[in-house]
Amino acid sequence: MRNDLGNMLVVSFNDISNAEFMAFNSHKVFCGLRTTPTGGCMIYFDFSGFNFEQPFNISTLVEANVCAIDETSSEALAEERLLINAILVDHATTLVKSLRTFTLPLNVTQELYKYIRKHLEK
């Protein structure tokens, strides 16, 4: 998960099955956030049973100087959600099998922004 490049989620497998393709390409996506008090942050994705966690590295926001999370961000959260561009790649051929764009649920976006703001203040 590279948020310094526009929140791209790249999933790469060998021999992608039809069930994996269909789950990634067209089924509902369920997302959640798992964090630790020491700074660990994982975004959980579930594409109809095809699930995994991806790290969210807060330091890339600071290094790329793209973090606009401040006190005014919490006001925008009532309406805005984080955009994810997801790409499914066949690892053996490096061919893109599916492109998909979706947003994180509002509550996950809010939790993520609060978590980032908390750790940036440290």
Secondary structure as the mmCIF struct_conf table of DSSP 4:
data_model
#
loop_
_struct_conf.conf_type_id
_struct_conf.id
_struct_conf.beg_label_comp_id
_struct_conf.beg_label_asym_id
_struct_conf.beg_label_seq_id
_struct_conf.end_label_comp_id
_struct_conf.end_label_asym_id
_struct_conf.end_label_seq_id
STRN STRN1 ARG A 2 ARG A 2
HELX_RH_3T_P HELX_RH_3T_P1 ASN A 3 LEU A 5
TURN_TY1_P TURN_TY1_P1 GLY A 6 GLY A 6
BEND BEND1 ASN A 7 ASN A 7
STRN STRN2 MET A 8 PHE A 13
BEND BEND2 ASN A 14 ASP A 15
HELX_RH_AL_P HELX_RH_AL_P1 ASN A 18 SER A 26
BEND BEND3 HIS A 27 HIS A 27
STRN STRN3 VAL A 29 THR A 35
TURN_TY1_P TURN_TY1_P2 PRO A 37 THR A 38
BEND BEND4 GLY A 39 GLY A 39
STRN STRN4 CYS A 41 PHE A 47
TURN_TY1_P TURN_TY1_P3 SER A 48 GLY A 49
STRN STRN5 PHE A 50 PRO A 55
HELX_RH_AL_P HELX_RH_AL_P2 ILE A 58 GLU A 63
TURN_TY1_P TURN_TY1_P4 ALA A 64 ASN A 65
BEND BEND5 ASP A 70 ASP A 70
TURN_TY1_P TURN_TY1_P5 GLU A 71 THR A 72
HELX_RH_AL_P HELX_RH_AL_P3 SER A 73 ALA A 76
TURN_TY1_P TURN_TY1_P6 LEU A 77 GLU A 79
STRN STRN6 LEU A 83 ASP A 90
TURN_TY1_P TURN_TY1_P7 HIS A 91 THR A 94
STRN STRN7 LEU A 95 THR A 103
HELX_RH_AL_P HELX_RH_AL_P4 LEU A 106 GLU A 121
#
